[in-house]
Amino acid sequence: MNKHQTPSASDVSAAFPVDKIRAMFPALQQAGDFIFMDNAAGAQIPQSVLDAVTNHLVAHNVQRGGRYGRSVAVDQAIADARESVALLINAYSPAEICFGMNATSFIRLVSLGIGQMLQERDEIVITDMDHDANIATWLALAPAGAKFKWWRMREDGNLHVDDLRPLISDRTRLVACTVTAHSIGSIVDVAAVADIAHAAGAEVFLDCVHYGPHGLIDVQAWDCDYLVCSGYKNFSPHMGFLWGRFETLKRLPTFREDFIPDEPPYKVEAGTFIYENVSGMDAAVRYLESIGRNFLAENNRSRRDNLVAGMNAIRDYELVLAREMLAVLKDCGATIYGVADEARIDERVPTFCFNIGTLSPQRIVEEMAEMQIGIRDGHMYAPRLMKRLNLSMDSGAIRASLVHYNTIEEVRRFGEALRTIIAQLS
């Protein structure tokens, strides 16, 4: 990942307009004392996103491709959203942005296409740190002749590119990995992954679902070939998008009706997707731009400049939250899975997976719910990671996941609640 100079925690907390931001989220305003700490399962949406969805449903809830005004408006809304998402991830062209239901369906779509192009390059590298959607989907290509190499997480809670190098050969077709582990929050050096893979003629597929809300996405700097995201973690409604290099998507075999052009994005977008939620994604990108405008002295910066400033500000603020949460969990005697060394805090986002001794994760989460704090327990859709951590699929672990509308005060209240629960259950 690209690193930038991180200001002091006090400077960041003072500069980041978290109160102003929270006022933009209706769910936060209506929640009373409830604390949203299950954001890795889906974030809340700002009012502007809700307005965009409502406006679509009221003003032009019709099918695209017609000659009348409302239908033309749908076409324009989708085009606007492609441009916004292209700016968000620094795509080469809006035509590389494909909309659909979710990231999982796009992973499967790409895997089915790649399964038809294996030939002599029949090896796919997968990891034991990923969401199972980015593992099982590729393993399903075994009947097509695919062979698999496992890039395994080290005991320090992250993937290391030095362990990837010996797995790559002239038979490698693809490296599929996460940008950030949805379960334990570890950030992968994906630019280095691309360097290694491309040197051998292989491609890189990135699951960016969990990193999306936390930092700046840059497909050009990362030099990847495919990338998927889910809007519902990026402050928009439920939807997903796929990015791929234009020529790469053009070569990819896909299902399409005969009347659909055989080029991106159309060849990827089989059927009708949820237009109103795509409008919501457009508004979510513009919301992130608005955060960036708080941190730029000049008003004539580009939309991408605003996004860079906004996501860097979010990243800096979330590092403050991460340090606070790390300290709280250590004070409570938690076993933290993933990066637990504060000196390596820049290798993670504020998503924490942990257990408290032999106490039941389910019981702790239930008690937290009684205290108006929403967190999650279970296997986190990562059975191979659970096995690696010596955790059962039945009980798993606890996950508390923060985003930029969370506050230091909420983290401290979480800590007080956890200490109370430990005292009660011990």
N, C-alpha and C positions, 0 to 999 in steps of 0.2 A: 504494500500500500504506500501511497505517497504520504510522507509525514510533513507536518508543518509545525512551526514553533507554537507551543502551548503556553498561554498566559497562566498566571497564578490562579489558584482556585478562587480566591476572593475577588480578583478582577473579573473572572468569568461570571461568577454568580451575580456580581453587581451589574455587569453589562448586559447579560442575557435577559430579555424582557419576558420572563416566564409568567408573570401575573397577567400581562397583556395578552400573551398567547393563550393562557387558560381561558380567558374571557371569550375567546373565539370558538370554544368547543361547547356546544349545548349540553352534551352528556356530562361534562365536568361540572357545569353550572347546576344541573338538575340532580347530581348524585349525592348532594349533602356531604356527609362525612365519609362516604365510600371512597376507597383509594383503588385506582386502576393499576394493578401490577401484573396483569396477564397480557401485556401488549404484544408479546411474541406470538400469541394466538390471534391477534387482530387488534388494531389501534382504533381509537375514536376518530370522528371526522369533524372538521371545522364547519361553521355555519355556511361558509361560502361553497363548500362541497355539497352540502344538503340543498342549498339554493340551486346549484347547477343541475342536480338530479331532478328536483321538483320542476324547474323551468323546462327541462326537456320533456317531462311527462305531461306538462300542461300545454306548452307552446308548440311542440312538434313531435308528439309520440306517434310517429308514422314510420313506414318502411323507407329506407333510402332508395335512391335511384329513380325517383319520379321527377316529373317536370314542373310540378306545382311547388309553391313557396315553402310549405312545411317540409316536404321531402328534400328539397334543396338545402334547407337549414340543417337537416340531419347529416347530409353529405359534408357540409361545411364544419359541423361540430366534430365529426370524426377526423377530418383533415386537421382541424385545430389541435385536437388531442394528440394526433401523431406528431405534430410539430413540437408540442410541449414535452411529450415523453422523449422524443429525440434529443431535445435540449437537456432534459434531466440526466440522461445517461451519456451524453456527448456522442450520439450516433453520427455516422457519416451522412445519412439521409433519412428523412421521415419515412420513406418507403420501406425502410428496414424494420419498422415497428409494426408488429402484428398483434391484434387484440383478440381476446378469447375469454374462456371461462376462468382458468386458473393456471398456475405454473405446472402442476402435475400433468394436466392434459397436454401442455406444450412439450414437456419432457418426453412424453410418450410419442407425440407426433414426430419429434426429431429422431427419437430412437428407432421408430419404424422405418423412417427414411434411410437412416444410416445403416440399418440392418440389411437394406437392399444394395448397399455399396461397399460391403466389407472387402471382398476379393482377397488379395494377399495381405492387406492390412486388416487383420481380424482380431486384434487385441485392444481391449478397452480397460483403462485404468479407473478404478473406483476407490472410494475411501470408506473407512469404518467410522468416520465422524459425521457423515452426512445424514440428512433426513432420508428415510427409506424410499421416498419418491425418486431420489436421485441415485438410488442403488438398485432396487428391485426392478425398476423400469429398464435398466440396462441389462441386468441379469436375464431378463425375459428374452434377450436376443440369443441365448445359448442355442436354441434349436436352429437358428439361422447360421450357426457356425462361429459365433463370437466366443472369444476366450478372454479371461479376465485376470488382471493383476491388481492386487490390493495394496493401496498406499495407506499405511497404518499410522494412526495418531501415536505420538510419543507419550511417555508418562508425564511430561510437562504440560499436557493438555492441548497440544496443537500439532498440525501437520508441518513437517519440515521438508523443504525442497531437496535437501541432500538425500533424503530417503526416496524421493521420486526418481532421481537420475537413473539408478540402476534398473528401474522398471520400464524405461523407455527404450524402444528399439525401432528398427525399420518395419516392424510389424504392428506398431502402435497406430491405431486408427483415431483414438480420442482419449483425452483425459477429462473425466467428469468430476467436478468437485464443487464444494460450496465456497462462497466468499466469506461467509461467517456462519459458524455452527449455530443453528436455531436452538439447540439444547443447552450448550455450555458457553456460547458467546465468543468463541475464539475466532480471530480474524486470520485468514490465510493470505500469504504473499502471492496473489494470483498473477501479478505481472511476471514474477520469476517462473511460475508454472508455465506461462505462455512461452517464455524464452526457451525453456527446456523442451517443451512439446514441439514447437515450431522448428527447432533446430533438427529434429528428427522427422519432420514432415507430417506430424500429427496435428490434430485440432484440439481446441479447448472449449468445453461446455461448462458454463458457470451458473450455479443456482444462487441467485442474488436476492432471494426472497427475504432473508432475515437481515441482510446488510442494508437493504434499501432505506429504511427509516433512519439509519444511524450515521451515514457518512456519504461522501461524494462518490457517485458512480461515474466511471470514465472508461468506456469500452475501448476508446482509442489508446489511452495510456496503458490499460491492462492488456491490450492487443489480443483479446479473446476472439472466438469465432461465433459463439452462441451465448446468450444470456437470457434467463427468465426471471420475472418478478411477479409478485402478487400485489395488486393495488390495495387490498384490504389491510395490509400491514403498513402501507404508505399513506395512510390518512384519507383513503378513498373507499368507496363501496367495494363489494366483492366482484373482482374481475382479475384478469391476469394479462401479461403481455410477454411476447417473445421478441428478442432482438437477434438478428444474425447479419453478418456481412451480406450485402445485396447479392453478390455472385454466388456466395455459399448457399443462400436460401434459394436462389434460382436453380442451382444444381440438385437441391434436395428433392427426392421423390415424395410427393404428397397426394392425398386423395382430393379430388376436386371434380365438380360437375363440368361437362364439356364447355359450357358457356362462360366459365370463369377463366380469366387470363392466366396463363402459365408463368406468372412472375409474381414476386412479392409486392405488396403484402397479401394480395388477393388469393394466391394459391394456397396460403396457409390458413386463411380465415374461412374454413368451411362452415356454411350455415350462417344463421343470424345470431350475433352476439348481443350483449346487453348494452344497447346504445346509451341509455341514461347513466349507466355506471361508468362508461367511457368518458362521458361529459364530466362526471364526478372526478375521474382521474386527472382530467385537464385542469379542473379547479384545484385539485390537490397540489399539482405542480406549481400553479400560480400562488398558492398559499406559501409554499416553501420559498418561492421568489420573494414574497413579501417579508419574510424573516430576513433574507439577505439585504434587503434595502435598509434595514436598521443599522447595518454594519458597513455601509459604503458611504463615503463622504460625497461622492458625485452622484447626481441623479440621472446621468445620461449613459449609465453602464448598460451592457447588453443583458438580455434575460439569462443567458448562461453565467455571466458575471454575478448576477444576483443569486443564482442557484449555488454557485461555488461559495460565495460568501455565507449564504444561509446554511448550507450543509456543513461547512467548516465551523461555524458558530455552534451548530447543534452538536457536532462532534466534541468540541471543547467543553461545552456545558455537560454533556453526558459523561465525559471523563471525570468530572467533579462528582456526579451522581455515583459513578462506578467506584471511585475511591471511598466514598462514604458508605456505600453498601458493602464493599469488601471489609471495611473496618467493623461494621455492625455484625456481619456474619462471623468474623473471626472472634469478636468479643463474646458471641453466643456459643462458641465452640463448634461451629458447623464444619462438616467436611465439604469443601468446595471442589466441585469437579470442573476441570478446565484451568485456565490461568488464574492462580491465586496469589501470585507475587506482585505486590504493588509496583515494584520496579519494572514490571512487564505489562502495566495496565494498558498501554497503547496497543497491545495485542488482543484486546477484547472490547466488546460493547457491553452495556449495563444489563446483560441477561445472565442471571446467576442460577446455576443448578447445584443443589446441595442436599445434604441430609443432616439430621441432628442425632448423632449416636444411633441407638436402636429404636428411637421413637418412630411411630408410624407416620410416613409422609401424608397419608390420607387424613389421619386424625389432626395433624398440625394444620393442614390446609382447611379442614372443616372448622377448626377453632378460629383460624384467621378470618374465615367468612363470617363467623358470628361477630367478629370484631370489626366488620366492614372493610376488610382488606381482601381483594381478589387476587389470588395467586393460583398455581396449578401443581398437580402432582401426577405421576404416572411415568410411562416409558418414553414420552415425547416423540413418538413415531420414529424411534431410533433403536430398534432391537439390537443391532450389532454394536452400537455404542454402549447400550445397557450391559451387554455381555462383557464388553471390554472393561467396563467399570465394576464388574462383579456385582451388578444389581439385577434383581429379578424383574421380569416384565410385569408381574402382578403389582409390586409395590413401587418400583422405580425410584424416583427422587422428587424433590420439590423444585419448582422453578419460579423465580420472581424476575419479571422482565420490565424494565423501565424504558421510557422514551422522553423526549424533550419537554413534554408538558408535566412530567413528574417533578417533584420538588425535594430539596434537602429535608424539609420538615416532614414530608411523607416517608422518607427513608428512616428518619429517626422514630416516627410513630410505628413503623413496621418493626424496628428493633425493640421498642418497648413492648409491643404485642408479642413478639417472638420470645422475649425473656419471660414474660408472664406465662405463656403457654408451656414453655420448658419447665418452669417451676411447678406448674399444675400437673404435668404428665410424668414428671420424673419421680 
